[in-house]
Amino acid sequence: MFGLTSQLRRAAASIPINIAEGMGRQSKNETRQFLNIALGSLSETEYLLDLCFRLKYFTETDFQVLEKCRQELGGMLWNFL
């Protein structure tokens, strides 16, 4: 459980970190590259949330709240791209 929790935290934290790094880049192509990396981290987060739910580490209500946040963030990130 600790390993999954740690990995989930790193994946979720990687999303805004890559957005911030991309925004600090000098070209649109570099910015786009880091936004794509952020999308990859979002996908990793999605998988880990699903896995943790299937392992019953949190309730269905908690999962639904987290999944809604993930979907909203994904939509904002795609629109930004």
N, C-alpha and C positions, 0 to 999 in steps of 0.2 A: 504494500500500500504506500509506503514512504517513497519508493522509487517512482511510482506512477504520479503521485502528488507532486514530486519534485519536477518530473518531466513536464507535467501539465503547466506548472507555474512558469517554467522556462519557455515553453512554447507560447503561452499567452503573453508573457512579457516581451517576447521577440517581435510581436506584431507592431506595437508602437515604436519600439526601438528601431526597427527597419524603416518605418515611415519617417521617423525623425532623421535618420541617417540619409535617406533618399532625398529629403527636402534640403539637406545641406550640400548636396552635390552640385556640380557646375553645369551639368547638361541634362536635358530632358531624358535622354537615353539612360543615363545613370540613375536618375530619379525613378524612371519606370522599372529598371532592374530591381531596385530595392523595394518598390511597391509589390512587384511580383514575388519577391522573397517573403514579404509580409503576408501575401495570400497563401504561400506555402505553409507558413507558420499557423495561419488560421485553419488550414486543412488539417494540420497535425493536431491542433487544439480540438477540432471537431471529432477526430478519431478518438483522442484520449478521453474526451467527455463521454462519448458513447461507450467506450470500454469500461470506464469507471462506473457508469450507470449499470451496465450489464453485470458487473461484479458486485453490484449493490452497495457501492461506497456512498451513494446519496439517493434521496427519494426521487420519485418521478416528478413531483412538483419542483424540486430543486433543479432537476435536469431540464424541465420545460423552461424555467426562468433563464438558465444558462444558455440553452439552445436559442431562445429568442434573442438574447444579447448577441450571440455569435452570428445569427442571421442578419441582424441589424448592422453589425460591424462589417460583415461581408458585403452587404449592399452599399454601405458608405464607401468602402474601399474600392469596390468595382466602379462606382460612379466617379470616384476621384481619379481612377486610372483612365 
